[in-house]
Each structure stands twice: as C-alpha cells, then as structure tokens.
C-alpha cells in the first residue's frame, strides 16, 4: 500500500503536465497545419514579422507563397505566416 501512495503524486503531476502543456500545444499545431494547407489566392495574411498582404500565388511543392504588399510582391515560406493574426484578419471579412 505504501508503494502506491508514493507514486500517486508523480503520476498526478505527469497527467497535469500532459493536460496543461502537451495537449494544447498539439491542438495548436494541428490548427496551424490545417491553416497552412488551406491557404489560397486572395487570402489576407500577416507574417510573423508583421507584414500585411494578400496572397497572389501559392506553391505547395516548395511550401512558399507570394504576397502582394504595398511595397510590391514578396515571396515567403508558408511557415512565416502568423496563424492567429491571419485568422483574425479573415474573420472580419
């Protein structure tokens, strides 16, 4: 009986870590992956560095996209796009 009571706090801490850190992070990663795969021409996006623009070309094989900004056309890697800011921007349409 003593063996079980010694391991109970450790097991509870492992479950707490899983539910507080690992599970939310994996959910966020799935949402971001879905967002990146659903990008299409005409979507308004924000990069992680803060540049706003409109997607004019998506290249799935090279995992890049061309964004039209006020400065002109710029080619970005898809992972440089901000999931949170872009989804908020497209929600307001």
N, C-alpha and C positions, 0 to 999 in steps of 0.2 A: 504494500500500500504506500510505503514511503517513496518508492521509485516513481510512481505515477504523480504524486504531489510535487516532486522535484522538477519534473519535466513539463508540468502544466503551464507555468508562466512562460517558458521558452516557446512552447507550441502556440500559445496565445499571441506572443509577440510576432512570430512568423506569420500567422494569419493576419494580424493587424498590418504588418508591413506589406503583405500582398494586397490587401484591400485598399490601403491608403496610397501606395506608390506604384506598384506594378500594374494592377488592373486599369487604373485611369490612364496611365501612360500608354498602354497597349490600345485602349479605346481611341485615344487621341491620334495615335499612329495610323490606325485603320481609317479614321475620318480623313486624315491628311492624304493618305494614299488614294482614297476614293475621290477627293477633291482634285488631286493632280491628274488622275486618269480621266476626269470628266471635263477638263478644260477644253474649250472650243473657241473658234474665232468669234470675236465680238465681246467676249467677257471682259469686264473691267477688273483689273487686278492691282495689287500693291505688292511691291517687292519687300523683302525683309529689311532692305536699306532705306525704304520709304518712298521709292519712286512709284508714281501712279501712272497707269497707262491702260491701253486697250489691246488685247491680243489680236494680231492680224495673221499670224501663222503658227501652227503647232506641228512639231516634228517629233513623233512618238519614237521613232527608231533611235534618234540621237538624244532624246529626252530634253529637248530645248524648245523654246518658243520665242517668237519675235514680237516685241511690244512697241506700239506706237505711242510715243510720249510727245510733250511739247518740244523737246529737243530733237526729235526725229525717231528713226527706228533703231531699236537696241535689241540684240539677241541675248537671251538669258537662259540659264539652266532652269528647268522646272522647279527644282528644289529651292531656288532663290525666291519663290513666291510665298507670300505670307498667307497662310490658311485663314487665320482669324480675321485679318483686316479685309481680305478679298471677299470673304463670305458676307461680312457686314456690308460692304460696298454694294454687292449684288443683291442683297436683301432689300435695299431701299428703292430698287427699280420700280 
